[in-house]
Structures are given as C-alpha cells and as structure tokens.
Amino acid sequence: MKKIFIKDIKAGDAVDDIFVLSDKHIAHKRDGNSYLNITLSDKTGNIKGVVWDNVDEMSAQVQSGDFVQCKGNISEYRGTLQFVVSKMAARVIDAVDPSDFIPTTRRDIDKMYERLLKIAASINTVYLRELFEAFWADAEFVRKFKHAPAAKHMHHAYIGGLLEHTLSMALLVDRIADHYSGIDRDLLLAGTILHDIGKINEFEYTSKIDYTDQGRLVNHIIIGIQMVDEKLRAVKDFPEEKEILLRHMIVSHHGSREFGSPEPPKTVEAVLLNYIDEIDSKVNGIREFLAAEDQNETWTSYHRLLERHFYIGKD
C-alpha cells in the first residue's frame, strides 16, 4: 500500500515507497562514470530522480512503465526537488493499486455511460441507431471506452476521461443543434460520440498514460475510421453518402491539417463538431491547470501551450 504521494514530498524527506518509473536514461559524469536519470510518477505528479551507485545493475532490472520500489532521500537541485535513489526494484502489478498511480475521473463511470446510452437512444435515424447498437453490444469496446483517457496531457488525461469528454460534448450537441436551422442533429450526435473512439487503442494506461505502438504509428483518427468501418458492415442498407459524411466528421474533427486532420471540416455538422470538441477540451484543460495552481495567488503561472497566464481572482 502506498504511503506517500509526490505532491506531499518535501526536501529532507527519507522515502521508501512505490512509484511508476516513467522514464530512465543513462548519462555520464565528467570522469566517465555513469549515472541514471529517472522520472518517478504517481497520480499526483512527477519527480525527477538520480541513481549514483550500482547504475548498470539497477538499470538492467527495471524498465520504463514498471512499478518500482524506491528508497532514498529527497534533496533540492536547482530549485527543484530531486529523489536521490539508493535502492530501486521492480514490483509486480498485483502488489499495487493502479488508482494510486493513474489519475481517475471524479465522476461515476457507470452513471456517465448510462447517460450517454440514453442520449444515443434519442437518435431517430434507424441506420445510425443500428450502428450504435453494434458498438454497445461489443463488450470489449465498451470496457475500453468506459476507462480510456482522452489524452496523455492537456485535457481529460485520466481514466474515464474519454467517456467524460464524449458525454460532455454530446450534451453540448443537444443545446447547439436546436439553435441553428437545417442541422442534421442525428448525424452531428453520431459523429460526436464516435469522433475519438480510436483513442481506446491509441493509449495504454496500465501504470501510466502513454501511447501504444499502434497509437504512435497510426493515430486515433485512422484507428477510429477502421473501427467504424468494421461496425458499418453489420448495418444493412446504410446510405453510402451518410457513410462518407460520418467518416468525414471523424477525419476532420481536429479542424485543420496543422492540428492533425487529413481534411478540414467541409460540412456544417463537421464544423460544429470541431468547435464543440475545441470548447470542451480547452475548458477542461484550463480547469485542470487552474486547480493545480496556488489558489492564494491572483494569477496562474505561465501556460506554455496556450501562451498566457490565467486570472484566478481575488477572494
């Protein structure tokens, strides 16, 4: 059982606990002797570490992604905490609680899934309903969809994040589709629920959230298209034009080639999906960033990706 989390560690602490070895690489001192730079993680954050002794032996016993028992002392190096590790050994997965190491949604996963099912059931178009019936009947898909993260960083980067993101977007669809005339609400909702399904195979999240080999080599957009095409074969008389439009929504949901979409949105429904995705991911990412900041300050630290400080406010 884990005894201390990274967010609670202070300079001067003696620590002997389990972490995820997120990264390791061997470096060399000026005298030619090697040392090991490591990054340790749990659900509260990361800490840099260093191993000075028995480097080759310790490095050979552990791999990135392993749960490791680390013993050592916490020092401060260039203004940042550093774990000086004297002992490190791999631990078997059965000996740890994964929820100690990977952030998890604060919402009830089963309740979110049931709510999404109700929204999907409101689709009136028969062939789209049959498409979703094929997905919901796939137990392995449902298991992964309910637990996958939506990203490695930035937004919904936690267990259940993909489901939470998808549900939030589906709820936005109901508010936006009625505001504009001529919107194919069923198609927009279908594209919204399916736009990120490829992420169930893009990420692995056993000990940390990271990309799978398939995710790095193929990308969730292509994976998602393949998954939809597989399920479309089970739906009789699905109109060819609607197949193309649905695929287009998945292909274009990042908005531009610059951000990873093979094509930009070229229908009103695809444009709406892109902006709904942008709204939900940005708001979640900013909220997570704000929550991690010092609440006694008026402004946050600098957000490098969004290139700005955010106003927290005054009590």
Secondary structure, DSSP 8 states (H G I E B T S, - for coil): -----GGG--TT-EEEEEEEEEEEEEEE-TTS-EEEEEEEEETTEEEEEEE-SSHHHHHHH--TT-EEEEEEEEEEETTEEEEEEEEEEEE-GGGS-GGGTS-B-SS-HHHHHHHHHHHHHT---HHHHHHHHHHHT-HHHHHHHHH--S-SSSSS-SBTHHHHHHHHHHHHHHHHHTTSTT--HHHHHHHHHHTTTTHHHHEE-SSS-EE-HHHHHH-HHHHHHHHHHHHHTTSTT--HHHHHHHHHHHHHTT-SGGGT-SS---SHHHHHHHHHHHHHHHHHHHHHHHHTS-TTSSB---BTTTTB--B----
